[in-house]
Amino acid sequence: MSSIRTFAIHNEVDLVTARMHVRETARHLGMSLTDQSRISLATSSLANALGLGREGKADGRVVVDTLQNGARQGLRVVCTRNDCGGYTPPLSYFGNERWMVDELELRSISSDEVEVTMIKWVNR
C-alpha cells in the first residue's frame, strides 16, 4: 500500500519536519535503526546539497512515499529544487548520499527544476 506525503521546503524547520517524517515512516516499515538513520540523514544531506531550507536559497519540496514490490517494501524520497536557473548538478555531486541508500537517480524536470529520487529497501 502506497502512502504519499509532500512537504514544501522554505526553511530549516520545514526540512526538519520532512526528515522526522522520513525516519518515522522508515521505522513503521520495519527498517533497522541503522537504515532509519541512513535514509533520514540522506534526506537532509541531499536537501542541503540542493540548497533547500537555507536562507536565501531555492525553495523546493520533499515527497515521501512507501513502495511495495512483491514481498519487498521500501521508502522513496524525492527532493525537488525549484528555480535552478538551468543548472543541473552531476550525479557524482551526491556521493555522500549514494552510499546511504539503495538507489539514487537525478533528473532534470525542466530548465527550472531538478529532482533527485532515493530509494531504501527494507532488509529482512
BALOBA-1460 file (C-alpha; in Angstrom, 3 decimals):
// residues 124
<rec num="1" residu="m" x="0.000" y="0.000" z="0.000"/>
<rec num="2" residu="s" x="1.434" y="3.345" z="-1.036"/>
<rec num="3" residu="s" x="1.329" y="6.338" z="1.274"/>
<rec num="4" residu="i" x="2.467" y="9.689" z="-0.159"/>
<rec num="5" residu="r" x="3.205" y="12.845" z="1.801"/>
<rec num="6" residu="t" x="4.571" y="16.091" z="0.345"/>
<rec num="7" residu="f" x="6.492" y="18.731" z="2.314"/>
<rec num="8" residu="a" x="7.071" y="22.214" z="0.898"/>
<rec num="9" residu="i" x="10.573" y="23.279" z="1.924"/>
<rec num="10" residu="h" x="11.050" y="27.003" z="2.527"/>
<rec num="11" residu="n" x="13.241" y="26.954" z="5.640"/>
<rec num="12" residu="e" x="15.170" y="24.724" z="8.023"/>
<rec num="13" residu="v" x="12.077" y="23.908" z="10.116"/>
<rec num="14" residu="d" x="10.320" y="22.500" z="7.027"/>
<rec num="15" residu="l" x="13.349" y="20.339" z="6.322"/>
<rec num="16" residu="v" x="13.490" y="19.014" z="9.901"/>
<rec num="17" residu="t" x="9.772" y="18.165" z="9.720"/>
<rec num="18" residu="a" x="10.279" y="16.225" z="6.470"/>
<rec num="19" residu="r" x="13.306" y="14.400" z="7.889"/>
<rec num="20" residu="m" x="11.368" y="13.377" z="11.018"/>
<rec num="21" residu="h" x="8.568" y="12.013" z="8.817"/>
<rec num="22" residu="v" x="11.074" y="10.024" z="6.753"/>
<rec num="23" residu="r" x="12.531" y="8.478" z="9.899"/>
<rec num="24" residu="e" x="9.095" y="7.655" z="11.321"/>
<rec num="25" residu="t" x="7.952" y="6.088" z="8.047"/>
<rec num="26" residu="a" x="11.150" y="4.011" z="7.880"/>
<rec num="27" residu="r" x="10.511" y="2.823" z="11.439"/>
<rec num="28" residu="h" x="6.914" y="1.952" z="10.573"/>
<rec num="29" residu="l" x="8.117" y="-0.117" z="7.593"/>
<rec num="30" residu="g" x="10.356" y="-2.143" z="9.920"/>
<rec num="31" residu="m" x="13.745" y="-0.786" z="8.868"/>
<rec num="32" residu="s" x="16.617" y="-1.279" z="11.286"/>
<rec num="33" residu="l" x="17.767" y="1.679" z="13.370"/>
<rec num="34" residu="t" x="20.807" y="1.948" z="11.108"/>
<rec num="35" residu="d" x="18.703" y="2.096" z="7.950"/>
<rec num="36" residu="q" x="16.287" y="4.571" z="9.569"/>
<rec num="37" residu="s" x="19.266" y="6.810" z="10.314"/>
<rec num="38" residu="r" x="20.721" y="6.393" z="6.824"/>
<rec num="39" residu="i" x="17.581" y="7.357" z="4.881"/>
<rec num="40" residu="s" x="16.857" y="10.215" z="7.285"/>
<rec num="41" residu="l" x="20.416" y="11.575" z="7.047"/>
<rec num="42" residu="a" x="20.448" y="11.100" z="3.270"/>
<rec num="43" residu="t" x="17.235" y="13.142" z="3.022"/>
<rec num="44" residu="s" x="18.604" y="16.142" z="4.905"/>
<rec num="45" residu="s" x="22.030" y="15.840" z="3.284"/>
<rec num="46" residu="l" x="20.516" y="15.753" z="-0.199"/>
<rec num="47" residu="a" x="18.178" y="18.654" z="0.550"/>
<rec num="48" residu="n" x="21.138" y="20.669" z="1.832"/>
<rec num="49" residu="a" x="23.195" y="19.799" z="-1.266"/>
<rec num="50" residu="l" x="20.319" y="21.142" z="-3.372"/>
<rec num="51" residu="g" x="20.192" y="24.300" z="-1.258"/>
<rec num="52" residu="l" x="16.754" y="23.582" z="0.210"/>
<rec num="53" residu="g" x="15.812" y="25.061" z="3.556"/>
<rec num="54" residu="r" x="18.683" y="27.540" z="3.728"/>
<rec num="55" residu="e" x="18.113" y="31.271" z="3.959"/>
<rec num="56" residu="g" x="18.348" y="32.925" z="0.560"/>
<rec num="57" residu="k" x="18.489" y="29.625" z="-1.344"/>
<rec num="58" residu="a" x="15.926" y="27.921" z="-3.571"/>
<rec num="59" residu="d" x="12.616" y="26.570" z="-2.366"/>
<rec num="60" residu="g" x="11.548" y="23.065" z="-3.173"/>
<rec num="61" residu="r" x="9.740" y="20.040" z="-1.870"/>
<rec num="62" residu="v" x="10.333" y="16.630" z="-0.357"/>
<rec num="63" residu="v" x="7.927" y="13.827" z="-1.262"/>
<rec num="64" residu="v" x="7.919" y="10.694" z="0.902"/>
<rec num="65" residu="d" x="6.328" y="7.551" z="-0.495"/>
<rec num="66" residu="t" x="6.209" y="3.912" z="0.591"/>
<rec num="67" residu="l" x="6.788" y="1.219" z="-2.036"/>
<rec num="68" residu="q" x="5.601" y="-2.359" z="-2.425"/>
<rec num="69" residu="n" x="7.305" y="-4.581" z="-4.998"/>
<rec num="70" residu="g" x="6.041" y="-8.107" z="-4.454"/>
<rec num="71" residu="a" x="7.150" y="-9.074" z="-0.954"/>
<rec num="72" residu="r" x="9.636" y="-6.171" z="-0.875"/>
<rec num="73" residu="q" x="8.827" y="-2.920" z="0.915"/>
<rec num="74" residu="g" x="10.733" y="0.296" z="0.596"/>
<rec num="75" residu="l" x="10.776" y="4.018" z="1.105"/>
<rec num="76" residu="r" x="11.151" y="6.533" z="-1.719"/>
<rec num="77" residu="v" x="12.169" y="10.120" z="-1.025"/>
<rec num="78" residu="v" x="12.089" y="12.655" z="-3.847"/>
<rec num="79" residu="c" x="13.777" y="16.041" z="-3.314"/>
<rec num="80" residu="t" x="12.957" y="18.734" z="-5.863"/>
<rec num="81" residu="r" x="14.611" y="22.115" z="-6.163"/>
<rec num="82" residu="n" x="12.731" y="24.922" z="-7.884"/>
<rec num="83" residu="d" x="14.391" y="27.865" z="-9.628"/>
<rec num="84" residu="c" x="17.631" y="26.139" z="-10.614"/>
<rec num="85" residu="g" x="18.319" y="28.616" z="-13.393"/>
<rec num="86" residu="g" x="19.206" y="25.853" z="-15.835"/>
<rec num="87" residu="y" x="21.895" y="24.309" z="-13.607"/>
<rec num="88" residu="t" x="21.734" y="20.541" z="-13.101"/>
<rec num="89" residu="p" x="24.440" y="19.196" z="-10.790"/>
<rec num="90" residu="p" x="26.150" y="15.986" z="-11.932"/>
<rec num="91" residu="l" x="25.050" y="12.773" z="-10.208"/>
<rec num="92" residu="s" x="28.574" y="12.405" z="-8.782"/>
<rec num="93" residu="y" x="27.848" y="15.566" z="-6.759"/>
<rec num="94" residu="f" x="25.664" y="13.425" z="-4.489"/>
<rec num="95" residu="g" x="28.308" y="10.894" z="-3.443"/>
<rec num="96" residu="n" x="27.695" y="11.168" z="0.299"/>
<rec num="97" residu="e" x="24.029" y="10.295" z="-0.116"/>
<rec num="98" residu="r" x="24.670" y="7.474" z="-2.574"/>
<rec num="99" residu="w" x="26.175" y="5.016" z="-0.074"/>
<rec num="100" residu="m" x="23.294" y="5.532" z="2.406"/>
<rec num="101" residu="v" x="20.519" y="4.393" z="0.046"/>
<rec num="102" residu="d" x="19.940" y="1.533" z="-2.386"/>
<rec num="103" residu="e" x="19.002" y="3.624" z="-5.429"/>
<rec num="104" residu="l" x="19.690" y="7.244" z="-6.404"/>
<rec num="105" residu="e" x="18.537" y="8.970" z="-9.574"/>
<rec num="106" residu="l" x="18.957" y="12.568" z="-10.754"/>
<rec num="107" residu="r" x="16.514" y="14.030" z="-13.246"/>
<rec num="108" residu="s" x="16.078" y="17.472" z="-14.761"/>
<rec num="109" residu="i" x="12.330" y="18.129" z="-14.857"/>
<rec num="110" residu="s" x="12.608" y="21.444" z="-16.670"/>
<rec num="111" residu="s" x="15.143" y="24.235" z="-17.007"/>
<rec num="112" residu="d" x="13.989" y="25.434" z="-13.574"/>
<rec num="113" residu="e" x="13.558" y="22.183" z="-11.632"/>
<rec num="114" residu="v" x="15.885" y="19.366" z="-10.604"/>
<rec num="115" residu="e" x="14.629" y="16.204" z="-8.933"/>
<rec num="116" residu="v" x="16.644" y="13.579" z="-7.052"/>
<rec num="117" residu="t" x="14.981" y="10.293" z="-6.102"/>
<rec num="118" residu="m" x="16.317" y="7.990" z="-3.396"/>
<rec num="119" residu="i" x="15.021" y="4.532" z="-2.524"/>
<rec num="120" residu="k" x="15.875" y="2.464" z="0.527"/>
<rec num="121" residu="w" x="14.542" y="-1.113" z="0.640"/>
<rec num="122" residu="v" x="13.690" y="-2.896" z="3.886"/>
<rec num="123" residu="n" x="16.259" y="-5.636" z="4.584"/>
<rec num="124" residu="r" x="14.683" y="-8.591" z="6.348"/>
